[in-house]
Amino acid sequence: MRRDPQQQLRWVVLTDGQKALLRQVAAAAPRDKVEIVVVQDCIPVPESLWQAADARHRDDAGDREPWVMDRATAIRAGRAQDLAVGLRRAATRKPLRHSARKPGDKAADDIDNHQARRQDDRALAQGLPIATGVIDGACRHLVKDRMAITGARWGLDRAEAILKLRSLKLSGDLPADLALHCEQARQRNDPGPPILRTERAAA
């Protein structure tokens, strides 16, 4: 709400499908009177596909990458449900041991469980993100590397202040931000025009 107090922006939530998060999103939409677009993270399915490829093409490593790429492309094109059906059908047609078919079943289950939010083709066409990797990396680099140091104990206010400073430093904006704060402090304490260096020397 603080980023969009007038509800003029489009709200997009990228999620890994965690039920608690989805409940919070469902509660926020009517409370804030906004329409929220929920997009499912695309990363888990390709990971399962690579595991399935390892199990299905154990003797020919050269077939694994094309097999995965064909199915990942189908997901990007909006044919995830067809892929789920095909994975199960192929495992039944070519009997596989439970351990060999488990990754493919996991990918199919993930597609089925999150089908309502899996809209890679529409999201990409609208320029929306479809993967949480950038968010996960930022949280680990920005937050965890600094806040999870041994022996650290944080209160909410101090932790937020540290993270703001860290984000400014990592983005290269810290010198400009410090200069702005120094100028604002000068204006509060001495609202007149700044004294030039030569005038100071003469005084």
C-alpha positions in Angstrom: 0.0 0.0 0.0 2.8 2.4 0.7 4.2 2.0 -2.8 0.7 2.5 -4.4 -1.5 4.5 -2.0 -3.9 5.5 -4.8 -4.1 1.9 -6.1 -3.1 3.0 -9.6 -0.4 0.4 -10.2 -0.7 -3.2 -11.2 -0.1 -5.6 -8.4 1.8 -8.7 -9.3 2.9 -11.4 -6.8 5.5 -14.0 -7.8 5.1 -17.0 -5.5 6.6 -20.4 -5.0 3.1 -21.7 -4.2 3.5 -21.7 -0.4 0.0 -21.9 1.0 0.6 -19.3 3.8 1.7 -16.7 1.3 -1.2 -17.4 -1.0 -3.6 -16.9 2.0 -2.0 -13.5 2.7 -2.3 -12.5 -1.0 -6.0 -13.6 -1.0 -6.7 -11.6 2.1 -4.8 -8.5 0.8 -6.8 -8.2 -2.4 -10.2 -7.3 -0.9 -8.7 -5.5 2.0 -6.7 -3.1 -0.2 -9.4 -3.1 -3.0 -7.0 -4.1 -5.7 -6.8 -6.9 -8.3 -3.7 -9.0 -7.8 -2.1 -11.1 -10.5 -0.4 -14.2 -9.0 2.4 -15.8 -11.1 3.8 -19.2 -10.2 7.6 -19.5 -10.0 8.8 -21.4 -13.1 12.0 -22.8 -11.6 10.9 -26.0 -9.7 9.5 -27.8 -12.8 12.7 -27.6 -15.0 14.7 -28.8 -12.0 12.4 -31.9 -11.8 12.7 -32.3 -15.6 16.5 -32.5 -15.4 16.2 -35.1 -12.7 13.7 -37.0 -14.9 16.0 -36.7 -17.9 18.9 -38.2 -15.8 16.7 -41.1 -14.9 15.2 -41.7 -18.4 18.4 -41.2 -20.4 20.9 -42.7 -18.0 23.0 -44.2 -20.8 23.0 -41.3 -23.3 23.8 -37.9 -21.7 23.5 -36.2 -25.1 19.7 -36.8 -25.2 19.1 -35.2 -21.8 19.4 -31.5 -22.7 17.2 -31.6 -25.9 14.6 -33.6 -23.9 14.5 -31.0 -21.1 14.6 -28.0 -23.5 11.7 -29.3 -25.5 9.5 -29.7 -22.4 10.6 -26.4 -20.9 9.7 -24.6 -24.2 6.3 -26.2 -24.0 5.8 -24.7 -20.5 6.9 -21.3 -21.7 4.4 -21.6 -24.6 1.5 -22.3 -22.2 1.2 -26.0 -22.7 2.1 -27.0 -19.2 -1.0 -29.1 -18.7 -0.3 -31.1 -21.9 3.2 -31.7 -20.6 1.9 -33.1 -17.3 -0.3 -35.5 -19.2 2.5 -36.5 -21.5 5.0 -37.2 -18.7 2.6 -39.6 -16.9 1.6 -41.2 -20.2 5.2 -41.8 -21.3 6.1 -43.3 -17.9 3.2 -45.7 -18.2 3.9 -46.6 -21.8 7.5 -47.3 -21.1 7.4 -48.9 -17.7 9.9 -47.3 -15.3 11.0 -48.2 -11.9 9.5 -46.0 -9.2 12.8 -44.1 -8.6 13.1 -43.5 -12.3 9.6 -42.1 -12.8 9.4 -40.1 -9.5 11.0 -36.9 -10.8 8.7 -36.8 -13.8 5.7 -37.4 -11.6 6.9 -34.6 -9.3 7.0 -32.2 -12.3 3.6 -33.3 -13.4 2.2 -32.9 -9.8 3.7 -29.4 -9.6 2.1 -28.4 -12.8 -1.3 -29.8 -11.7 -1.1 -28.2 -8.2 -0.3 -24.8 -9.5 -2.0 -24.8 -12.9 -4.2 -21.8 -12.0 -1.1 -19.6 -11.4 1.1 -21.1 -14.1 0.8 -18.7 -16.9 4.3 -18.3 -18.2 3.3 -17.4 -21.8 0.9 -14.7 -20.7 3.3 -13.4 -18.0 6.2 -13.2 -20.5 4.0 -11.5 -23.1 3.3 -8.8 -20.5 6.9 -8.4 -19.4 6.2 -9.9 -16.0 8.8 -12.0 -14.0 8.3 -15.7 -13.9 11.2 -16.8 -11.6 12.1 -16.0 -8.0 15.8 -16.6 -8.4 16.6 -12.9 -8.4 14.6 -12.4 -5.3 16.1 -15.4 -3.5 19.6 -14.2 -4.5 18.9 -10.6 -3.3 17.6 -11.9 0.0 20.6 -14.1 0.6 23.1 -11.4 -0.5 21.4 -8.4 1.0 19.9 -9.8 4.2 21.3 -13.2 5.2 25.0 -12.4 4.6 24.7 -9.4 6.9 22.0 -10.3 9.4 22.9 -13.9 10.1 26.4 -13.3 11.3 27.4 -15.3 14.5 26.3 -13.7 17.7 24.2 -11.0 16.2 21.0 -10.0 17.8 18.7 -7.5 16.1 15.7 -5.4 17.0 13.3 -4.6 14.2 14.2 -0.8 13.9 18.0 -1.3 14.0 17.8 -4.2 11.6 15.8 -2.2 9.1 18.3 0.7 9.4 21.2 -1.6 8.7 19.5 -3.1 5.7 18.7 0.3 4.3 22.4 1.3 4.6 23.5 -2.0 3.1 21.2 -1.6 0.1 22.5 1.9 -0.5 26.1 0.7 -0.3 25.5 -2.3 -2.6 23.7 -0.1 -5.2 26.5 2.5 -5.1 24.2 5.2 -3.8 25.6 5.6 -0.3 27.9 8.6 -1.0 25.1 10.5 -2.6 22.7 9.6 0.2 25.2 10.7 2.9 25.8 14.0 1.0 22.0 14.6 0.9 21.7 13.9 4.7 24.6 16.2 5.4 23.1 19.0 3.3 19.7 18.6 5.0 21.4 18.7 8.4 23.2 21.9 7.4 20.0 23.5 6.3 18.3 22.6 9.6 21.1 24.0 11.7 22.1 26.9 9.5 19.4 27.7 7.0 21.4 30.5 5.3 23.4 30.1 2.1 26.6 27.9 2.5 29.7 29.8 3.4 32.4 29.5 0.7 35.8 28.3 1.6 37.5 31.6 0.8 35.0 33.5 3.0 35.7 31.1 5.9 39.5 31.8 5.5 38.9 35.6 5.5 36.7 35.3 8.6 
